[in-house]
Amino acid sequence: MSPKYPVLKPQEIIRALKKAGFREVSQKGSHFKLKKENPTSIVIIPMHEEVARGTLKSILEQAGISLEEFLKLYR
């Protein structure tokens, strides 16, 4: 696993994905669901204290966003 993936709080990831065009769909327990219409993508964010690097990598793959794109949205 590459250390270039940061360990972030779920709220930081959600904020960046909303900038990318995702919208809130629902929250069930400790998991937050975001959706983007074109192309259709659904991403589940675990609402833990921190999201691990591997989990962030999986979230970005599901969202169809590269790490570089995400980091631009995050900052």
N, CA, C and O atoms as a CHARMM CRD file, in Angstrom:
* protein
*
  300
    1    1 MET  N      0.84600  -1.17300   0.00000 PROA 1      0.00000
    2    1 MET  CA     0.00000   0.00000   0.00000 PROA 1      0.00000
    3    1 MET  C      0.89300   1.23700   0.00000 PROA 1      0.00000
    4    1 MET  O      1.84100   1.32500   0.78000 PROA 1      0.00000
    5    2 SER  N      0.59800   2.15500  -0.84200 PROA 2      0.00000
    6    2 SER  CA     1.39500   3.36500  -0.94700 PROA 2      0.00000
    7    2 SER  C      1.06600   4.33100   0.19000 PROA 2      0.00000
    8    2 SER  O     -0.10900   4.56200   0.47700 PROA 2      0.00000
    9    3 PRO  N      2.07800   4.89600   0.83700 PROA 3      0.00000
   10    3 PRO  CA     1.80800   5.83600   1.92100 PROA 3      0.00000
   11    3 PRO  C      1.30900   7.20200   1.43500 PROA 3      0.00000
   12    3 PRO  O      1.02800   8.08200   2.24900 PROA 3      0.00000
   13    4 LYS  N      1.19700   7.38300   0.11500 PROA 4      0.00000
   14    4 LYS  CA     0.73100   8.66500  -0.39100 PROA 4      0.00000
   15    4 LYS  C     -0.75900   8.89200  -0.12800 PROA 4      0.00000
   16    4 LYS  O     -1.23600  10.02500  -0.19600 PROA 4      0.00000
   17    5 TYR  N     -1.49700   7.81200   0.17400 PROA 5      0.00000
   18    5 TYR  CA    -2.90100   7.96400   0.54100 PROA 5      0.00000
   19    5 TYR  C     -2.95700   8.44500   1.98600 PROA 5      0.00000
   20    5 TYR  O     -2.43300   7.77000   2.87200 PROA 5      0.00000
   21    6 PRO  N     -3.57600   9.58900   2.24600 PROA 6      0.00000
   22    6 PRO  CA    -3.61200  10.10100   3.61700 PROA 6      0.00000
   23    6 PRO  C     -4.66200   9.38900   4.46900 PROA 6      0.00000
   24    6 PRO  O     -5.60900   8.79900   3.94800 PROA 6      0.00000
   25    7 VAL  N     -4.48000   9.45400   5.76700 PROA 7      0.00000
   26    7 VAL  CA    -5.48900   8.98900   6.72300 PROA 7      0.00000
   27    7 VAL  C     -6.32900  10.21800   7.04800 PROA 7      0.00000
   28    7 VAL  O     -5.81000  11.19900   7.58100 PROA 7      0.00000
   29    8 LEU  N     -7.62600  10.17500   6.73100 PROA 8      0.00000
   30    8 LEU  CA    -8.49100  11.34000   6.88900 PROA 8      0.00000
   31    8 LEU  C     -9.70600  11.02100   7.73500 PROA 8      0.00000
   32    8 LEU  O    -10.03600   9.85800   7.97000 PROA 8      0.00000
   33    9 LYS  N    -10.36700  12.08000   8.19000 PROA 9      0.00000
   34    9 LYS  CA   -11.64000  11.92700   8.88500 PROA 9      0.00000
   35    9 LYS  C    -12.73500  11.77200   7.83900 PROA 9      0.00000
   36    9 LYS  O    -12.61300  12.32100   6.74300 PROA 9      0.00000
   37   10 PRO  N    -13.79400  11.04400   8.14600 PROA 10     0.00000
   38   10 PRO  CA   -14.86300  10.82900   7.17000 PROA 10     0.00000
   39   10 PRO  C    -15.47900  12.13200   6.65800 PROA 10     0.00000
   40   10 PRO  O    -15.83400  12.22400   5.48300 PROA 10     0.00000
   41   11 GLN  N    -15.61000  13.13500   7.52000 PROA 11     0.00000
   42   11 GLN  CA   -16.20500  14.40500   7.10900 PROA 11     0.00000
   43   11 GLN  C    -15.37200  15.08700   6.02800 PROA 11     0.00000
   44   11 GLN  O    -15.92300  15.75100   5.15000 PROA 11     0.00000
   45   12 GLU  N    -14.05100  14.93000   6.08200 PROA 12     0.00000
   46   12 GLU  CA   -13.17500  15.52700   5.07800 PROA 12     0.00000
   47   12 GLU  C    -13.37400  14.83900   3.71800 PROA 12     0.00000
   48   12 GLU  O    -13.37500  15.49900   2.67900 PROA 12     0.00000
   49   13 ILE  N    -13.53700  13.53700   3.73300 PROA 13     0.00000
   50   13 ILE  CA   -13.75800  12.78200   2.49700 PROA 13     0.00000
   51   13 ILE  C    -15.11100  13.14800   1.90300 PROA 13     0.00000
   52   13 ILE  O    -15.22200  13.36800   0.69700 PROA 13     0.00000
   53   14 ILE  N    -16.13600  13.21500   2.74200 PROA 14     0.00000
   54   14 ILE  CA   -17.48400  13.56100   2.27800 PROA 14     0.00000
   55   14 ILE  C    -17.48800  14.94500   1.65400 PROA 14     0.00000
   56   14 ILE  O    -18.07900  15.14100   0.59200 PROA 14     0.00000
   57   15 ARG  N    -16.83800  15.91100   2.29800 PROA 15     0.00000
   58   15 ARG  CA   -16.78300  17.28300   1.77200 PROA 15     0.00000
   59   15 ARG  C    -16.14200  17.30800   0.37700 PROA 15     0.00000
   60   15 ARG  O    -16.64300  17.98100  -0.52500 PROA 15     0.00000
   61   16 ALA  N    -15.04800  16.58200   0.20400 PROA 16     0.00000
   62   16 ALA  CA   -14.36500  16.54500  -1.09000 PROA 16     0.00000
   63   16 ALA  C    -15.21900  15.86300  -2.15600 PROA 16     0.00000
   64   16 ALA  O    -15.26100  16.32000  -3.29800 PROA 16     0.00000
   65   17 LEU  N    -15.89800  14.77700  -1.79600 PROA 17     0.00000
   66   17 LEU  CA   -16.74200  14.07700  -2.77100 PROA 17     0.00000
   67   17 LEU  C    -17.95100  14.91700  -3.16300 PROA 17     0.00000
   68   17 LEU  O    -18.39900  14.85200  -4.30800 PROA 17     0.00000
   69   18 LYS  N    -18.48200  15.69600  -2.24400 PROA 18     0.00000
   70   18 LYS  CA   -19.59400  16.59400  -2.58700 PROA 18     0.00000
   71   18 LYS  C    -19.13700  17.64900  -3.58800 PROA 18     0.00000
   72   18 LYS  O    -19.90300  18.03500  -4.47100 PROA 18     0.00000
   73   19 LYS  N    -17.89600  18.11700  -3.46000 PROA 19     0.00000
   74   19 LYS  CA   -17.34100  19.05400  -4.44200 PROA 19     0.00000
   75   19 LYS  C    -17.23200  18.40200  -5.81700 PROA 19     0.00000
   76   19 LYS  O    -17.29800  19.08400  -6.84000 PROA 19     0.00000
   77   20 ALA  N    -17.06500  17.07600  -5.83600 PROA 20     0.00000
   78   20 ALA  CA   -16.93300  16.32500  -7.09000 PROA 20     0.00000
   79   20 ALA  C    -18.28800  15.99200  -7.70400 PROA 20     0.00000
   80   20 ALA  O    -18.34500  15.36600  -8.76300 PROA 20     0.00000
   81   21 GLY  N    -19.38700  16.40100  -7.05500 PROA 21     0.00000
   82   21 GLY  CA   -20.70400  16.17700  -7.61700 PROA 21     0.00000
   83   21 GLY  C    -21.51800  15.08400  -6.96200 PROA 21     0.00000
   84   21 GLY  O    -22.60900  14.76800  -7.43500 PROA 21     0.00000
   85   22 PHE  N    -21.02300  14.50200  -5.89200 PROA 22     0.00000
   86   22 PHE  CA   -21.77600  13.48600  -5.17000 PROA 22     0.00000
   87   22 PHE  C    -22.77300  14.16700  -4.24300 PROA 22     0.00000
   88   22 PHE  O    -22.54400  15.28200  -3.77300 PROA 22     0.00000
   89   23 ARG  N    -23.88300  13.47900  -3.98800 PROA 23     0.00000
   90   23 ARG  CA   -24.88600  14.00900  -3.05400 PROA 23     0.00000
   91   23 ARG  C    -25.21900  12.94900  -2.02200 PROA 23     0.00000
   92   23 ARG  O    -25.06200  11.75000  -2.25300 PROA 23     0.00000
   93   24 GLU  N    -25.68100  13.42400  -0.88100 PROA 24     0.00000
   94   24 GLU  CA   -26.03600  12.52400   0.21700 PROA 24     0.00000
   95   24 GLU  C    -27.29100  11.74600  -0.12700 PROA 24     0.00000
   96   24 GLU  O    -28.28400  12.32400  -0.57000 PROA 24     0.00000
   97   25 VAL  N    -27.25100  10.43000   0.07600 PROA 25     0.00000
   98   25 VAL  CA   -28.40700   9.58200  -0.16900 PROA 25     0.00000
   99   25 VAL  C    -29.00200   9.13700   1.16400 PROA 25     0.00000
  100   25 VAL  O    -30.19300   9.32800   1.40900 PROA 25     0.00000
  101   26 SER  N    -28.17800   8.54600   2.02300 PROA 26     0.00000
  102   26 SER  CA   -28.68600   8.07000   3.30400 PROA 26     0.00000
  103   26 SER  C    -27.53000   7.77800   4.25000 PROA 26     0.00000
  104   26 SER  O    -26.35900   7.78600   3.87100 PROA 26     0.00000
  105   27 GLN  N    -27.90900   7.52200   5.49200 PROA 27     0.00000
  106   27 GLN  CA   -26.95200   7.05100   6.48700 PROA 27     0.00000
  107   27 GLN  C    -27.63700   5.96100   7.28000 PROA 27     0.00000
  108   27 GLN  O    -28.74500   6.14400   7.78500 PROA 27     0.00000
  109   28 LYS  N    -26.97200   4.83000   7.38500 PROA 28     0.00000
  110   28 LYS  CA   -27.51300   3.71400   8.15300 PROA 28     0.00000
  111   28 LYS  C    -26.43400   3.27200   9.12900 PROA 28     0.00000
  112   28 LYS  O    -25.39000   2.75500   8.73200 PROA 28     0.00000
  113   29 GLY  N    -26.69800   3.48000  10.39400 PROA 29     0.00000
  114   29 GLY  CA   -25.70400   3.13400  11.40200 PROA 29     0.00000
  115   29 GLY  C    -24.46400   3.99100  11.23800 PROA 29     0.00000
  116   29 GLY  O    -24.54200   5.22000  11.23100 PROA 29     0.00000
  117   30 SER  N    -23.33700   3.34900  11.10700 PROA 30     0.00000
  118   30 SER  CA   -22.07600   4.08200  10.99900 PROA 30     0.00000
  119   30 SER  C    -21.56600   4.16200   9.56400 PROA 30     0.00000
  120   30 SER  O    -20.36400   4.30300   9.34200 PROA 30     0.00000
  121   31 HSD  N    -22.47700   4.07300   8.58100 PROA 31     0.00000
  122   31 HSD  CA   -22.08000   4.15800   7.18300 PROA 31     0.00000
  123   31 HSD  C    -22.91300   5.21100   6.45800 PROA 31     0.00000
  124   31 HSD  O    -24.13900   5.24300   6.56900 PROA 31     0.00000
  125   32 PHE  N    -22.22500   6.06500   5.71800 PROA 32     0.00000
  126   32 PHE  CA   -22.81700   7.19800   5.01900 PROA 32     0.00000
  127   32 PHE  C    -22.77800   6.89400   3.52700 PROA 32     0.00000
  128   32 PHE  O    -21.73000   6.50400   3.01200 PROA 32     0.00000
  129   33 LYS  N    -23.88700   7.06100   2.82300 PROA 33     0.00000
  130   33 LYS  CA   -23.96100   6.71900   1.39900 PROA 33     0.00000
  131   33 LYS  C    -24.05900   7.98700   0.55700 PROA 33     0.00000
  132   33 LYS  O    -24.89800   8.85200   0.81200 PROA 33     0.00000
  133   34 LEU  N    -23.19000   8.08600  -0.45000 PROA 34     0.00000
  134   34 LEU  CA   -23.19100   9.19200  -1.40900 PROA 34     0.00000
  135   34 LEU  C    -23.41800   8.62800  -2.80400 PROA 34     0.00000
  136   34 LEU  O    -23.03600   7.49400  -3.09400 PROA 34     0.00000
  137   35 LYS  N    -24.04900   9.43700  -3.67500 PROA 35     0.00000
  138   35 LYS  CA   -24.34900   8.97700  -5.02800 PROA 35     0.00000
  139   35 LYS  C    -24.06700  10.08400  -6.02600 PROA 35     0.00000
  140   35 LYS  O    -24.27100  11.26400  -5.74000 PROA 35     0.00000
  141   36 LYS  N    -23.59800   9.69100  -7.19700 PROA 36     0.00000
  142   36 LYS  CA   -23.39000  10.60400  -8.31700 PROA 36     0.00000
  143   36 LYS  C    -24.14800  10.02400  -9.50100 PROA 36     0.00000
  144   36 LYS  O    -24.07100   8.82300  -9.75900 PROA 36     0.00000
  145   37 GLU  N    -24.87700  10.86400 -10.22000 PROA 37     0.00000
  146   37 GLU  CA   -25.76000  10.38800 -11.28600 PROA 37     0.00000
  147   37 GLU  C    -25.04600  10.02100 -12.58700 PROA 37     0.00000
  148   37 GLU  O    -25.28400   8.94200 -13.12900 PROA 37     0.00000
  149   38 ASN  N    -24.18600  10.88500 -13.09400 PROA 38     0.00000
  150   38 ASN  CA   -23.58700  10.65000 -14.41900 PROA 38     0.00000
  151   38 ASN  C    -22.07600  10.54900 -14.32300 PROA 38     0.00000
  152   38 ASN  O    -21.46000  11.57800 -14.04600 PROA 38     0.00000
  153   39 PRO  N    -21.43600   9.45800 -14.51700 PROA 39     0.00000
  154   39 PRO  CA   -22.02600   8.12400 -14.53700 PROA 39     0.00000
  155   39 PRO  C    -22.43800   7.73300 -13.12600 PROA 39     0.00000
  156   39 PRO  O    -21.93500   8.28700 -12.14800 PROA 39     0.00000
  157   40 THR  N    -23.33500   6.79600 -13.02600 PROA 40     0.00000
  158   40 THR  CA   -23.86700   6.40500 -11.73000 PROA 40     0.00000
  159   40 THR  C    -22.78900   5.74200 -10.88100 PROA 40     0.00000
  160   40 THR  O    -22.20400   4.72900 -11.26400 PROA 40     0.00000
  161   41 SER  N    -22.54400   6.33800  -9.72400 PROA 41     0.00000
  162   41 SER  CA   -21.58500   5.79400  -8.75800 PROA 41     0.00000
  163   41 SER  C    -22.18700   5.91500  -7.37400 PROA 41     0.00000
  164   41 SER  O    -22.76000   6.94900  -7.03000 PROA 41     0.00000
  165   42 ILE  N    -22.06200   4.87400  -6.58500 PROA 42     0.00000
  166   42 ILE  CA   -22.48700   4.90500  -5.19200 PROA 42     0.00000
  167   42 ILE  C    -21.26900   4.58600  -4.34700 PROA 42     0.00000
  168   42 ILE  O    -20.54300   3.62800  -4.61100 PROA 42     0.00000
  169   43 VAL  N    -21.05500   5.40500  -3.32500 PROA 43     0.00000
  170   43 VAL  CA   -19.89300   5.25100  -2.46100 PROA 43     0.00000
  171   43 VAL  C    -20.37600   5.19100  -1.02000 PROA 43     0.00000
  172   43 VAL  O    -21.23100   5.97600  -0.61000 PROA 43     0.00000
  173   44 ILE  N    -19.82900   4.26400  -0.26100 PROA 44     0.00000
  174   44 ILE  CA   -20.15000   4.11600   1.15400 PROA 44     0.00000
  175   44 ILE  C    -18.94200   4.57500   1.97200 PROA 44     0.00000
  176   44 ILE  O    -17.82900   4.08600   1.78000 PROA 44     0.00000
  177   45 ILE  N    -19.17600   5.52100   2.88800 PROA 45     0.00000
  178   45 ILE  CA   -18.10300   6.03900   3.73800 PROA 45     0.00000
  179   45 ILE  C    -18.34300   5.54700   5.16700 PROA 45     0.00000
  180   45 ILE  O    -19.40300   5.81900   5.73200 PROA 45     0.00000
  181   46 PRO  N    -17.38200   4.82600   5.76900 PROA 46     0.00000
  182   46 PRO  CA   -17.54200   4.42600   7.17300 PROA 46     0.00000
  183   46 PRO  C    -17.32100   5.64300   8.06800 PROA 46     0.00000
  184   46 PRO  O    -16.34700   6.37600   7.89400 PROA 46     0.00000
  185   47 MET  N    -18.21100   5.85600   9.01200 PROA 47     0.00000
  186   47 MET  CA   -18.13200   7.02200   9.88900 PROA 47     0.00000
  187   47 MET  C    -17.35500   6.68300  11.16400 PROA 47     0.00000
  188   47 MET  O    -17.88100   6.77800  12.27300 PROA 47     0.00000
  189   48 HSD  N    -16.09700   6.28800  10.98400 PROA 48     0.00000
  190   48 HSD  CA   -15.22400   5.98900  12.11100 PROA 48     0.00000
  191   48 HSD  C    -14.41400   7.24000  12.41100 PROA 48     0.00000
  192   48 HSD  O    -14.55900   8.24800  11.72000 PROA 48     0.00000
  193   49 GLU  N    -13.57000   7.19200  13.42400 PROA 49     0.00000
  194   49 GLU  CA   -12.75500   8.36400  13.75000 PROA 49     0.00000
  195   49 GLU  C    -11.85000   8.73900  12.59300 PROA 49     0.00000
  196   49 GLU  O    -11.72600   9.91800  12.26000 PROA 49     0.00000
  197   50 GLU  N    -11.22000   7.76000  11.98000 PROA 50     0.00000
  198   50 GLU  CA   -10.34400   7.96500  10.82500 PROA 50     0.00000
  199   50 GLU  C    -10.61800   6.87200   9.80700 PROA 50     0.00000
  200   50 GLU  O    -10.97300   5.74600  10.15700 PROA 50     0.00000
  201   51 VAL  N    -10.44400   7.22800   8.53300 PROA 51     0.00000
  202   51 VAL  CA   -10.60100   6.25800   7.44700 PROA 51     0.00000
  203   51 VAL  C     -9.19700   5.82900   7.03600 PROA 51     0.00000
  204   51 VAL  O     -8.36400   6.66900   6.69600 PROA 51     0.00000
  205   52 ALA  N     -8.93700   4.53900   7.06500 PROA 52     0.00000
  206   52 ALA  CA    -7.61600   3.99400   6.75600 PROA 52     0.00000
  207   52 ALA  C     -7.23900   4.22900   5.29500 PROA 52     0.00000
  208   52 ALA  O     -8.10400   4.46700   4.45200 PROA 52     0.00000
  209   53 ARG  N     -5.95700   4.16000   5.00800 PROA 53     0.00000
  210   53 ARG  CA    -5.45400   4.39800   3.64300 PROA 53     0.00000
  211   53 ARG  C     -6.07600   3.44500   2.62700 PROA 53     0.00000
  212   53 ARG  O     -6.49400   3.87200   1.55100 PROA 53     0.00000
  213   54 GLY  N     -6.13800   2.16900   2.95900 PROA 54     0.00000
  214   54 GLY  CA    -6.69400   1.17600   2.04100 PROA 54     0.00000
  215   54 GLY  C     -8.17000   1.41100   1.79100 PROA 54     0.00000
  216   54 GLY  O     -8.65500   1.20100   0.67900 PROA 54     0.00000
  217   55 THR  N     -8.88800   1.84500   2.81500 PROA 55     0.00000
  218   55 THR  CA   -10.31400   2.14400   2.67100 PROA 55     0.00000
  219   55 THR  C    -10.49800   3.36100   1.78000 PROA 55     0.00000
  220   55 THR  O    -11.39100   3.38000   0.93300 PROA 55     0.00000
  221   56 LEU  N     -9.65800   4.38000   1.96200 PROA 56     0.00000
  222   56 LEU  CA    -9.73000   5.56800   1.10500 PROA 56     0.00000
  223   56 LEU  C     -9.45200   5.18600  -0.34300 PROA 56     0.00000
  224   56 LEU  O    -10.12800   5.67300  -1.25000 PROA 56     0.00000
  225   57 LYS  N     -8.47000   4.32600  -0.57000 PROA 57     0.00000
  226   57 LYS  CA    -8.16200   3.87800  -1.92800 PROA 57     0.00000
  227   57 LYS  C     -9.38000   3.19900  -2.54700 PROA 57     0.00000
  228   57 LYS  O     -9.70300   3.45200  -3.70700 PROA 57     0.00000
  229   58 SER  N    -10.05400   2.34600  -1.79300 PROA 58     0.00000
  230   58 SER  CA   -11.24700   1.65600  -2.27900 PROA 58     0.00000
  231   58 SER  C    -12.37800   2.64400  -2.56900 PROA 58     0.00000
  232   58 SER  O    -13.07100   2.50900  -3.57800 PROA 58     0.00000
  233   59 ILE  N    -12.57000   3.62300  -1.70300 PROA 59     0.00000
  234   59 ILE  CA   -13.60900   4.64200  -1.89800 PROA 59     0.00000
  235   59 ILE  C    -13.36200   5.40400  -3.19000 PROA 59     0.00000
  236   59 ILE  O    -14.28900   5.62800  -3.96900 PROA 59     0.00000
  237   60 LEU  N    -12.12300   5.80000  -3.41900 PROA 60     0.00000
  238   60 LEU  CA   -11.79300   6.56300  -4.63100 PROA 60     0.00000
  239   60 LEU  C    -11.96900   5.71700  -5.88600 PROA 60     0.00000
  240   60 LEU  O    -12.38400   6.23200  -6.92400 PROA 60     0.00000
  241   61 GLU  N    -11.65800   4.42600  -5.80500 PROA 61     0.00000
  242   61 GLU  CA   -11.87800   3.53000  -6.95000 PROA 61     0.00000
  243   61 GLU  C    -13.36300   3.42000  -7.25500 PROA 61     0.00000
  244   61 GLU  O    -13.75900   3.47100  -8.41900 PROA 61     0.00000
  245   62 GLN  N    -14.19400   3.27100  -6.22100 PROA 62     0.00000
  246   62 GLN  CA   -15.63600   3.19800  -6.40900 PROA 62     0.00000
  247   62 GLN  C    -16.18100   4.50000  -7.00300 PROA 62     0.00000
  248   62 GLN  O    -17.09900   4.48000  -7.82200 PROA 62     0.00000
  249   63 ALA  N    -15.60900   5.62500  -6.58300 PROA 63     0.00000
  250   63 ALA  CA   -16.06500   6.93300  -7.04500 PROA 63     0.00000
  251   63 ALA  C    -15.54300   7.25800  -8.43900 PROA 63     0.00000
  252   63 ALA  O    -16.06100   8.15800  -9.09900 PROA 63     0.00000
  253   64 GLY  N    -14.52300   6.53500  -8.89300 PROA 64     0.00000
  254   64 GLY  CA   -13.93600   6.82200 -10.19800 PROA 64     0.00000
  255   64 GLY  C    -13.10400   8.09300 -10.19500 PROA 64     0.00000
  256   64 GLY  O    -13.04000   8.80500 -11.19700 PROA 64     0.00000
  257   65 ILE  N    -12.46700   8.37500  -9.06200 PROA 65     0.00000
  258   65 ILE  CA   -11.65600   9.58300  -8.90200 PROA 65     0.00000
  259   65 ILE  C    -10.22400   9.16300  -8.59600 PROA 65     0.00000
  260   65 ILE  O     -9.99300   8.28600  -7.76400 PROA 65     0.00000
  261   66 SER  N     -9.27500   9.78300  -9.26300 PROA 66     0.00000
  262   66 SER  CA    -7.86900   9.48700  -8.97800 PROA 66     0.00000
  263   66 SER  C     -7.46000  10.19300  -7.68500 PROA 66     0.00000
  264   66 SER  O     -8.12800  11.12400  -7.23600 PROA 66     0.00000
  265   67 LEU  N     -6.36300   9.74300  -7.09800 PROA 67     0.00000
  266   67 LEU  CA    -5.86500  10.35800  -5.87200 PROA 67     0.00000
  267   67 LEU  C     -5.53000  11.82300  -6.11100 PROA 67     0.00000
  268   67 LEU  O     -5.80300  12.66800  -5.25900 PROA 67     0.00000
  269   68 GLU  N     -4.94100  12.12800  -7.26200 PROA 68     0.00000
  270   68 GLU  CA    -4.56400  13.50900  -7.58000 PROA 68     0.00000
  271   68 GLU  C     -5.80000  14.41000  -7.64900 PROA 68     0.00000
  272   68 GLU  O     -5.79100  15.51700  -7.11100 PROA 68     0.00000
  273   69 GLU  N     -6.86000  13.94000  -8.30700 PROA 69     0.00000
  274   69 GLU  CA    -8.10900  14.70500  -8.38100 PROA 69     0.00000
  275   69 GLU  C     -8.68300  14.92200  -6.98600 PROA 69     0.00000
  276   69 GLU  O     -9.11200  16.02400  -6.64300 PROA 69     0.00000
  277   70 PHE  N     -8.68500  13.85600  -6.18600 PROA 70     0.00000
  278   70 PHE  CA    -9.22400  13.93900  -4.84300 PROA 70     0.00000
  279   70 PHE  C     -8.46100  14.96000  -4.00100 PROA 70     0.00000
  280   70 PHE  O     -9.06900  15.76200  -3.29100 PROA 70     0.00000
  281   71 LEU  N     -7.14100  14.93000  -4.07900 PROA 71     0.00000
  282   71 LEU  CA    -6.33100  15.84800  -3.28300 PROA 71     0.00000
  283   71 LEU  C     -6.58500  17.30700  -3.67500 PROA 71     0.00000
  284   71 LEU  O     -6.53800  18.19200  -2.82100 PROA 71     0.00000
  285   72 LYS  N     -6.85400  17.56600  -4.96700 PROA 72     0.00000
  286   72 LYS  CA    -7.20200  18.92300  -5.39700 PROA 72     0.00000
  287   72 LYS  C     -8.54500  19.35700  -4.79900 PROA 72     0.00000
  288   72 LYS  O     -8.70000  20.50600  -4.38600 PROA 72     0.00000
  289   73 LEU  N     -9.50900  18.43900  -4.75400 PROA 73     0.00000
  290   73 LEU  CA   -10.81800  18.73700  -4.17400 PROA 73     0.00000
  291   73 LEU  C    -10.71700  18.89300  -2.65700 PROA 73     0.00000
  292   73 LEU  O    -11.41800  19.71400  -2.06600 PROA 73     0.00000
  293   74 TYR  N     -9.85900  18.11600  -2.04100 PROA 74     0.00000
  294   74 TYR  CA    -9.69800  18.10800  -0.59300 PROA 74     0.00000
  295   74 TYR  C     -9.10600  19.42100  -0.08500 PROA 74     0.00000
  296   74 TYR  O     -9.48300  19.90300   0.98300 PROA 74     0.00000
  297   75 ARG  N     -8.20200  19.98300  -0.83300 PROA 75     0.00000
  298   75 ARG  CA    -7.49700  21.19600  -0.38000 PROA 75     0.00000
  299   75 ARG  C     -8.23500  22.43900  -0.65300 PROA 75     0.00000
  300   75 ARG  O     -7.75700  23.52500  -0.32500 PROA 75     0.00000
